[in-house]
Amino acid sequence: MDAARAYLLAGDLLGAGRMLVAADAVAPAEVRSRSSARTLLAEIARGRPAPAGVARLTTLAGLTR
């Protein structure tokens, strides 16, 4: 998640999304329920269009309506 935050701060939404998708493959509970990860996921998802993996994670984390 730290790498995803670094990518986001550098303005690379795709890289940040890739890092979260990779983190979700290893520790899904961390990405889907940790508040800092959910905030990061929401920030990445605001970029349009959201990468497919990020869109799936926002749905799994309950961040979409």
Buried (B, 14 or more C-beta within 10 A) or exposed (E): BEBBBEBBEEEBBEBBBBBBBEBBEEEEEEBBEBEEBBEBBEBBBEBEEBBEBBBEBBEBBEBEE
